[in-house]
Amino acid sequence: MEIIISTLSFFTITAFIYFRVGYENIIKSYRMWFQNGYWVNYNIVEAGAWLAKAAVILPGLIWQKEIWQLHLITLLTSGLLIWVSERKLLPTMVAFNTLWIGLSSVIIVRNIV
């Protein structure tokens, strides 16, 4: 039952937001991944950081399992993301990745010490 409700919630919320933003704008956004010049250093690091964070979060949400070793990767990618994001130096990105560095540090130390 949880899976059904979660899936319905996901699709309902996403459809509403995509409708408000405009499906054409959403499609244009996704198509940027396939355009020449998109995959520059900061976008590559951002994609890697996103994947690393997803790899940490999803097992915890789905199976209640923590793969603490993945925090070594998120520690690196969060630092790199702040460093290479001079072009998109948004305060929310800097703050989020700074907090993630702290979170990863705590989890790594908890498991090593």
C-alpha positions in Angstrom: 0.0 0.0 0.0 2.9 2.4 0.8 4.4 1.9 -2.7 1.0 2.7 -4.3 0.5 5.8 -2.3 4.1 6.9 -2.7 3.9 6.4 -6.5 0.6 8.2 -6.8 2.0 11.1 -4.7 5.1 11.3 -6.8 3.3 11.4 -10.1 0.6 13.8 -8.9 3.1 16.3 -7.4 5.5 16.1 -10.3 2.7 16.4 -12.9 1.3 19.5 -11.1 4.8 21.2 -10.9 5.6 20.3 -14.5 2.2 21.7 -15.6 2.8 25.0 -13.8 6.4 25.3 -15.2 5.3 24.1 -18.6 6.0 20.7 -20.1 7.8 22.3 -23.0 10.2 24.1 -20.6 10.8 20.9 -18.7 11.5 19.0 -21.9 13.9 21.8 -23.0 15.7 21.5 -19.7 16.1 17.7 -20.0 17.3 18.1 -23.6 20.2 20.2 -22.4 22.0 17.0 -21.3 22.3 16.1 -24.9 23.5 19.5 -26.3 27.1 20.1 -27.3 28.9 22.1 -24.7 26.7 21.1 -21.8 29.2 18.6 -20.3 31.8 21.0 -19.1 33.8 20.6 -15.8 31.2 22.0 -13.4 28.3 20.1 -15.0 30.2 16.8 -14.9 31.1 17.4 -11.2 27.5 18.3 -10.5 26.2 15.2 -12.1 28.7 13.1 -10.2 27.8 14.7 -6.9 24.1 14.2 -7.6 24.7 10.5 -8.4 26.8 10.0 -5.3 24.2 11.6 -3.0 21.5 9.5 -4.6 23.6 6.4 -4.0 23.8 7.4 -0.3 20.1 8.4 0.1 18.2 5.7 -1.9 19.4 2.6 0.0 18.5 4.3 3.2 15.1 5.2 2.1 14.2 2.0 0.3 16.0 -0.7 2.4 17.0 1.2 5.6 20.6 0.4 4.8 23.5 2.8 5.1 26.5 2.3 2.9 28.8 4.6 4.8 31.7 4.1 2.4 29.8 6.1 -0.2 30.2 9.2 2.0 33.9 9.2 1.1 32.7 9.9 -2.5 30.1 12.5 -1.4 32.7 14.2 0.7 34.9 14.6 -2.3 32.2 15.5 -4.8 30.7 18.1 -2.4 34.0 19.8 -2.0 34.7 19.7 -5.7 31.2 21.0 -6.5 31.8 24.1 -4.3 35.3 24.5 -5.9 34.2 24.2 -9.6 30.9 26.0 -9.3 32.3 29.5 -9.7 30.0 29.8 -12.7 26.9 28.9 -10.7 28.0 30.0 -7.2 24.6 30.0 -5.7 24.4 30.4 -1.9 22.0 27.5 -1.6 24.4 25.2 -3.6 27.3 26.3 -1.4 25.4 25.9 1.8 23.9 22.5 0.9 27.3 21.1 -0.1 29.0 22.6 3.0 26.3 20.9 5.1 26.8 17.7 3.2 30.6 17.8 3.8 29.8 18.0 7.6 27.3 15.2 7.3 29.7 13.0 5.4 32.5 13.8 7.9 30.4 12.8 10.9 29.4 9.5 9.3 32.9 8.6 8.1 34.4 9.3 11.6 31.5 7.4 13.3 32.4 4.3 11.2 36.1 4.5 11.3 36.9 5.7 14.9 
